[in-house]
Amino acid sequence: MSIISTRFNPNNREIQTILSESTSDSTSVDIEEVVETNLLSKLISNIRTASKDGFGTKARNIGSTMQVGDVVVPLCGNIEKRQSLAQIGLYAGVEYIICDIQEGSGKEGERLVDERIATVKPAYPLREHLERDDWPISLSVDKVPLWLPKATYEAGTAIGTLALAGTYLATALVISTFVRIVVVPSESMEPALMPRDVVLVTRSVLTRPKVNDVVFFNPPRELDEAIANSKIGRAAAKEAEEAKQAGGDSSNNKITIASTKGKQFIKRVVGVPRDRVGVSNSFPYVAICNNDESDCTYRVDRTGAYSRPDVFADESWNRVQPTIQFGNEVVDNSQTLKPGEYFVAGDNGARSVDSRVWGPLKAKYIFGTAKFIIFPINHFGPIQPGPFTMEDTLDTSKIIQ
């Protein structure tokens, strides 16, 4: 039997000299810049090395070729085996320095001696509860499924971390693009949605809003026009004009209009494209007629009258078409909604400014639909349907033709 043994001497003068020379360098280069450059260069070098050796469990096993002085990382996927290795002082994923290698060949009595024995110790101090008094330890190289060079392990860890971070960022981007958590801001959707209820809104990409859906949308241009043309809007504009003519500061006006910029709204869909929509006594309705329109039934949204109907035009509460006229603007008097138009209203009509006041909502303003209440817990569950009824007749005495 022959045993070939090579030992690593940590007191080697040559190594000490190299360390001494490297730490005594008095160059004036900025330390932080050198560190950043070295880290990047080291990462690139490690990736190049790993690209040849492979990554992770598919990397080249250097158990049969590692030498004294090499820094290696043992890996093991089997939990039970990892635990048994940890009991003797070898932790998977920790860097170890090779202190001694013994190559065995031949026979010792009746036993074949061909195991490669490595004596190793951690390359850096570990946490106190992992430290051991019996380092360095010796074990058969074959007991560890995979030995990796330090460069290959670091490159794989860096790429894995970047991939994981990219996955998280991509997931966050998808969620923010297609899903939103929205807090209900007002009483306009009571009793289905109460103020400060938290709802889950999903983007309308593959599906279009349907009747009874609750939609989350940005304020349309028509809403600002309706507010500007309301009694309060006209009074505020008049006061501002008088202040301007008097050379005063309009910021001190008594009448102010809240801006809709940056705000979003939640309403229920009453009518969808091609529906025949109108408003009767503050109730939005959809007329469902046969081909010759001799017989019609009406799907009525019993939302209720607005608390201050005098603020907006009379035709907001009674008309036979979905559109509404602002000032001298000429509008389409068609009784049906066009493609991409929706008629929306709040369940609590007394507190809701909606399509009754500003007309159809265009699809481009809609982010998505709200299906579930997720908070508070006592409100958790699907959003309840709206106050719709089917009626054979409609009170048309106040409807503006």
C-alpha positions as CSV (number, residue, x, y, z in Angstrom):
1,M,0.0,0.0,0.0
2,S,1.2,3.5,-0.9
3,I,-0.1,6.8,0.6
4,I,0.6,10.1,-1.1
5,S,0.2,13.0,1.3
6,T,0.5,16.7,0.8
7,R,-0.1,19.2,3.6
8,F,-1.1,22.9,3.6
9,N,1.0,24.9,6.0
10,P,-0.9,28.1,7.1
11,N,2.4,29.5,8.3
12,N,4.0,29.4,4.9
13,R,6.3,32.4,4.6
14,E,5.6,32.9,0.9
15,I,1.8,33.3,1.6
16,Q,2.7,35.6,4.5
17,T,4.9,37.7,2.2
18,I,2.1,38.0,-0.4
19,L,-0.4,39.1,2.2
20,S,2.1,41.5,3.6
21,E,2.8,43.0,0.2
22,S,-0.9,43.3,-0.7
23,T,-1.8,45.0,2.6
24,S,1.2,47.4,2.6
25,D,0.4,49.0,-0.8
26,S,0.2,52.7,-0.3
27,T,-1.4,53.6,-3.6
28,S,-3.6,56.8,-3.6
29,V,-6.5,55.3,-5.6
30,D,-9.9,55.7,-3.9
31,I,-10.5,52.6,-1.8
32,E,-14.3,52.5,-2.5
33,E,-13.7,52.7,-6.3
34,V,-11.1,49.9,-6.1
35,V,-13.5,47.7,-4.1
36,E,-16.4,48.3,-6.5
37,T,-14.2,47.6,-9.5
38,N,-12.7,44.5,-7.9
39,L,-16.1,43.1,-7.0
40,L,-17.4,43.6,-10.6
41,S,-14.3,42.1,-12.1
42,K,-14.5,39.2,-9.7
43,L,-18.1,38.6,-10.5
44,I,-17.4,38.6,-14.3
45,S,-14.5,36.3,-13.8
46,N,-16.6,33.9,-11.6
47,I,-19.3,33.8,-14.2
48,R,-16.8,33.0,-17.0
49,T,-15.4,30.2,-14.8
50,A,-18.9,28.9,-14.0
51,S,-20.0,29.0,-17.6
52,K,-17.3,26.4,-18.3
53,D,-18.0,24.3,-15.2
54,G,-21.8,24.6,-15.2
55,F,-24.2,25.9,-12.5
56,G,-25.9,24.4,-9.4
57,T,-26.3,20.7,-9.3
58,K,-25.3,20.4,-12.9
59,A,-21.9,21.9,-12.2
60,R,-18.7,19.9,-12.6
61,N,-17.7,18.0,-9.5
62,I,-14.1,18.8,-8.5
63,G,-14.0,16.3,-5.7
64,S,-11.4,14.2,-7.6
65,T,-9.2,17.1,-8.7
66,M,-9.3,19.6,-5.8
67,Q,-5.9,20.3,-4.2
68,V,-4.4,21.6,-1.0
69,G,-5.1,25.3,-0.6
70,D,-8.2,25.3,-2.8
71,V,-11.3,26.9,-1.4
72,V,-14.3,24.7,-2.1
73,V,-18.0,24.6,-1.3
74,P,-19.7,21.3,-0.5
75,L,-23.4,20.9,-1.7
76,C,-26.0,18.3,-0.8
77,G,-29.6,18.2,-1.8
78,N,-30.7,15.3,0.5
79,I,-31.8,16.7,3.8
80,E,-30.9,13.6,5.9
81,K,-27.5,13.5,4.4
82,R,-27.0,17.2,5.0
83,Q,-27.8,16.6,8.6
84,S,-25.4,13.7,8.9
85,L,-22.6,15.8,7.3
86,A,-23.4,18.7,9.6
87,Q,-23.0,16.4,12.6
88,I,-19.4,15.8,11.7
89,G,-18.8,19.6,11.0
90,L,-19.3,19.8,7.2
91,Y,-22.1,22.4,6.4
92,A,-23.5,22.5,2.9
93,G,-23.1,25.9,1.2
94,V,-20.1,27.0,3.5
95,E,-16.7,27.7,2.0
96,Y,-14.0,25.3,3.2
97,I,-10.2,25.4,2.6
98,I,-8.4,22.1,1.8
99,C,-5.7,21.5,4.4
100,D,-4.7,18.0,3.4
101,I,-5.5,15.4,0.7
102,Q,-4.7,11.7,0.9
103,E,-4.8,9.6,-2.2
104,G,-5.2,5.9,-1.3
105,S,-4.5,2.9,-3.6
106,G,-3.8,-0.8,-3.1
107,K,-4.9,-3.1,-0.3
108,E,-4.7,-3.0,3.4
109,G,-5.2,-6.6,4.4
110,E,-8.4,-7.7,2.6
111,R,-9.7,-4.2,2.3
112,L,-9.3,-2.2,-0.9
113,V,-8.1,1.3,-0.1
114,D,-9.0,3.7,-2.9
115,E,-10.8,6.5,-1.0
116,R,-9.7,10.1,-1.4
117,I,-9.6,11.6,2.0
118,A,-9.9,15.4,2.4
119,T,-9.0,17.3,5.6
120,V,-10.9,20.6,5.6
121,K,-11.8,23.6,7.8
122,P,-14.0,26.6,7.2
123,A,-12.3,29.4,5.2
124,Y,-13.8,32.0,7.5
125,P,-15.2,32.3,11.1
126,L,-18.8,31.0,11.4
127,R,-21.5,32.0,13.8
128,E,-20.8,31.0,17.4
129,H,-23.4,28.1,17.4
130,L,-21.8,26.6,14.3
131,E,-18.2,26.7,15.5
132,R,-16.5,23.5,16.5
133,D,-13.4,22.6,18.5
134,D,-12.5,19.6,16.3
135,W,-11.7,21.4,13.1
136,P,-10.1,20.6,10.7
137,I,-12.0,17.4,10.0
138,S,-11.2,14.5,7.7
139,L,-13.8,12.7,5.5
140,S,-14.0,10.7,2.4
141,V,-14.6,13.0,-0.7
142,D,-17.3,10.6,-1.9
143,K,-19.5,11.3,1.1
144,V,-20.3,14.7,-0.4
145,P,-22.4,14.6,-3.6
146,L,-21.0,17.7,-5.1
147,W,-17.8,19.8,-4.5
148,L,-17.8,23.2,-6.2
149,P,-15.0,25.7,-6.7
150,K,-15.6,29.0,-4.8
151,A,-15.8,30.9,-8.0
152,T,-18.5,28.7,-9.5
153,Y,-20.6,28.7,-6.3
154,E,-20.4,32.5,-6.0
155,A,-21.4,33.0,-9.7
156,G,-24.3,30.6,-9.3
157,T,-25.4,32.4,-6.1
158,A,-25.2,35.8,-7.8
159,I,-27.1,34.7,-10.9
160,G,-29.7,32.9,-8.7
161,T,-30.2,36.1,-6.6
162,L,-30.5,38.2,-9.7
163,A,-33.1,35.8,-11.2
164,L,-35.1,35.7,-7.9
165,A,-35.0,39.5,-7.7
166,G,-36.1,39.7,-11.3
167,T,-39.0,37.3,-10.6
168,Y,-40.1,39.4,-7.7
169,L,-40.0,42.6,-9.7
170,A,-41.8,41.0,-12.7
171,T,-44.5,39.6,-10.3
172,A,-44.9,43.1,-8.7
173,L,-45.1,44.7,-12.1
174,V,-47.8,42.2,-13.2
175,I,-49.8,42.7,-10.0
176,S,-49.6,46.5,-10.2
177,T,-50.6,46.4,-13.9
178,F,-53.6,44.0,-13.5
179,V,-54.6,44.2,-9.9
180,R,-55.3,47.0,-7.5
181,I,-56.4,47.2,-3.9
182,V,-58.9,50.1,-3.6
183,V,-60.4,51.8,-0.6
184,V,-64.0,52.9,-1.1
185,P,-64.0,56.7,-0.7
186,S,-67.6,57.7,-0.2
187,E,-71.2,56.7,0.5
188,S,-72.2,56.6,-3.2
189,M,-72.3,52.7,-3.3
190,E,-74.1,52.0,-0.1
191,P,-75.3,49.5,1.0
192,A,-73.2,47.2,-1.2
193,L,-70.0,49.1,-0.4
194,M,-69.5,51.1,2.7
195,P,-67.0,53.9,3.1
196,R,-63.5,52.6,3.8
197,D,-64.3,49.1,2.6
198,V,-61.2,47.6,0.8
199,V,-62.0,45.9,-2.5
200,L,-60.0,43.9,-5.0
201,V,-60.0,45.4,-8.5
202,T,-58.9,43.3,-11.5
203,R,-58.1,45.0,-14.9
204,S,-60.5,44.6,-17.7
205,V,-58.2,43.2,-20.5
206,L,-59.7,40.0,-21.8
207,T,-63.3,40.7,-20.6
208,R,-65.6,43.7,-20.8
209,P,-67.7,45.0,-18.0
210,K,-71.2,43.6,-17.8
211,V,-74.5,44.9,-16.3
212,N,-74.3,44.8,-12.5
213,D,-70.5,44.9,-12.5
214,V,-68.9,47.4,-10.2
215,V,-66.2,49.3,-12.2
216,F,-63.2,51.4,-11.0
217,F,-62.4,54.3,-13.4
218,N,-60.6,57.6,-13.8
219,P,-62.8,60.7,-14.0
220,P,-64.0,61.4,-17.5
221,R,-63.8,64.8,-19.2
222,E,-67.6,64.9,-19.1
223,L,-67.6,64.9,-15.3
224,D,-65.6,68.1,-15.1
225,E,-67.9,69.7,-17.7
226,A,-71.0,68.7,-15.7
227,I,-69.5,70.2,-12.5
228,A,-68.5,73.4,-14.3
229,N,-72.0,73.7,-15.7
230,S,-73.8,72.9,-12.4
231,K,-75.4,75.6,-10.3
232,I,-72.4,75.6,-7.9
233,G,-69.9,75.5,-10.8
234,R,-71.5,78.6,-12.4
235,A,-71.6,80.4,-9.1
236,A,-67.9,79.7,-8.5
237,A,-67.0,80.9,-12.0
238,K,-69.0,84.1,-11.5
239,E,-67.3,84.8,-8.2
240,A,-63.9,84.2,-9.6
241,E,-64.6,86.5,-12.5
242,E,-65.8,89.3,-10.2
243,A,-62.7,88.9,-8.0
244,K,-60.5,89.1,-11.2
245,Q,-62.2,92.3,-12.4
246,A,-61.8,93.8,-8.9
247,G,-58.1,92.9,-8.9
248,G,-58.6,90.6,-5.9
249,D,-57.3,87.1,-5.1
250,S,-59.7,84.4,-6.2
251,S,-58.1,81.9,-3.7
252,N,-60.2,83.6,-1.0
253,N,-63.5,82.9,-2.8
254,K,-66.3,81.5,-0.7
255,I,-67.4,79.0,-3.4
256,T,-64.8,76.5,-4.4
257,I,-65.0,73.4,-6.7
258,A,-63.1,70.3,-5.7
259,S,-60.8,69.0,-8.4
260,T,-61.2,65.5,-9.8
261,K,-57.6,65.3,-10.9
262,G,-55.8,62.2,-9.5
263,K,-59.0,60.7,-8.1
264,Q,-60.8,57.5,-9.1
265,F,-64.4,56.4,-8.8
266,I,-66.4,53.3,-8.2
267,K,-69.9,52.9,-9.8
268,R,-72.2,50.1,-11.0
269,V,-72.8,49.3,-14.6
270,V,-76.4,50.0,-15.6
271,G,-76.1,49.7,-19.4
272,V,-73.6,48.4,-21.9
273,P,-72.9,49.1,-25.6
274,R,-76.1,48.9,-27.7
275,D,-78.4,49.1,-24.7
276,R,-81.2,51.6,-25.0
277,V,-80.8,53.8,-21.9
278,G,-82.6,56.7,-20.3
279,V,-83.4,58.2,-16.9
280,S,-86.9,58.4,-15.4
281,N,-87.5,60.2,-12.1
282,S,-83.8,59.9,-11.2
283,F,-83.9,56.1,-11.9
284,P,-81.6,55.0,-14.8
285,Y,-83.3,52.4,-17.0
286,V,-82.6,50.1,-20.0
287,A,-85.5,49.5,-22.4
288,I,-85.7,45.9,-23.7
289,C,-88.0,45.9,-26.7
290,N,-89.0,43.5,-29.4
291,N,-88.0,44.1,-33.0
292,D,-90.8,46.5,-33.9
293,E,-90.7,48.1,-30.4
294,S,-94.3,47.4,-29.8
295,D,-93.7,45.7,-26.6
296,C,-91.0,46.8,-24.1
297,T,-89.9,45.9,-20.6
298,Y,-87.6,48.0,-18.5
299,R,-84.7,47.1,-16.3
300,V,-84.7,49.9,-13.7
301,D,-81.9,50.8,-11.4
302,R,-83.7,51.9,-8.2
303,T,-80.8,54.0,-7.1
304,G,-82.9,56.9,-5.7
305,A,-83.0,60.7,-6.2
306,Y,-79.9,62.9,-5.7
307,S,-80.0,64.9,-2.5
308,R,-79.6,68.2,-4.4
309,P,-81.3,67.7,-7.7
310,D,-81.4,71.5,-8.3
311,V,-77.6,71.7,-8.6
312,F,-77.6,69.9,-12.0
313,A,-79.7,70.3,-15.1
314,D,-83.3,69.0,-15.0
315,E,-82.7,66.6,-17.8
316,S,-80.1,64.8,-15.6
317,W,-83.1,63.1,-13.8
318,N,-85.5,62.7,-16.7
319,R,-84.5,62.0,-20.4
320,V,-84.8,59.3,-23.0
321,Q,-81.2,59.2,-24.2
322,P,-77.9,58.4,-22.4
323,T,-76.1,61.6,-23.4
324,I,-76.7,65.0,-21.8
325,Q,-76.2,68.5,-23.2
326,F,-73.8,70.9,-21.6
327,G,-74.5,74.6,-22.5
328,N,-74.7,75.1,-26.3
329,E,-72.9,71.8,-27.0
330,V,-74.6,69.7,-29.7
331,V,-75.0,66.1,-28.6
332,D,-76.1,62.9,-30.2
333,N,-79.7,62.2,-29.3
334,S,-79.4,58.5,-30.0
335,Q,-81.2,56.4,-27.4
336,T,-78.6,53.6,-27.5
337,L,-75.1,53.4,-26.1
338,K,-72.3,53.3,-28.7
339,P,-69.5,50.8,-28.8
340,G,-67.2,51.4,-25.9
341,E,-69.8,53.3,-23.9
342,Y,-71.2,52.4,-20.5
343,F,-73.9,53.9,-18.3
344,V,-72.9,53.8,-14.7
345,A,-74.6,54.9,-11.4
346,G,-74.0,54.6,-7.7
347,D,-76.3,52.3,-5.6
348,N,-77.0,55.2,-3.3
349,G,-78.3,57.8,-5.7
350,A,-78.7,60.5,-3.1
351,R,-74.9,60.7,-2.8
352,S,-73.8,59.7,-6.3
353,V,-72.8,62.0,-9.2
354,D,-72.8,59.6,-12.1
355,S,-73.9,59.0,-15.7
356,R,-77.2,60.6,-14.9
357,V,-75.3,63.9,-14.6
358,W,-72.5,63.5,-17.1
359,G,-73.6,60.9,-19.6
360,P,-72.0,57.6,-20.8
361,L,-68.6,56.5,-19.5
362,K,-66.1,55.7,-22.2
363,A,-64.2,52.4,-21.9
364,K,-60.8,54.2,-22.1
365,Y,-61.4,55.6,-18.6
366,I,-62.2,52.2,-17.0
367,F,-59.3,50.4,-15.2
368,G,-61.2,47.3,-14.1
369,T,-64.0,45.6,-12.2
370,A,-64.3,45.1,-8.4
371,K,-65.7,41.7,-7.4
372,F,-64.7,41.1,-3.8
373,I,-64.5,43.0,-0.5
374,I,-61.3,41.9,1.3
375,F,-61.6,44.2,4.4
376,P,-63.0,44.6,7.0
377,I,-63.5,40.9,7.8
378,N,-67.2,41.3,8.6
379,H,-67.7,42.6,5.0
380,F,-65.5,40.0,3.4
381,G,-67.0,38.3,0.3
382,P,-68.4,39.1,-3.1
383,I,-70.0,42.5,-3.7
384,Q,-73.8,42.3,-3.5
385,P,-75.8,42.9,-6.7
386,G,-77.4,46.3,-7.4
387,P,-81.0,47.4,-6.8
388,F,-82.4,46.4,-10.2
389,T,-86.0,45.6,-10.9
390,M,-87.8,44.5,-14.1
391,E,-90.9,46.5,-14.9
392,D,-93.6,46.5,-17.6
393,T,-94.3,50.2,-17.6
394,L,-92.4,53.4,-17.0
395,D,-93.5,56.7,-15.6
396,T,-92.8,59.0,-18.5
397,S,-94.7,62.1,-17.3
398,K,-91.5,64.0,-16.4
399,I,-89.2,62.6,-19.1
400,I,-87.7,65.2,-21.4
401,Q,-88.1,64.1,-24.9
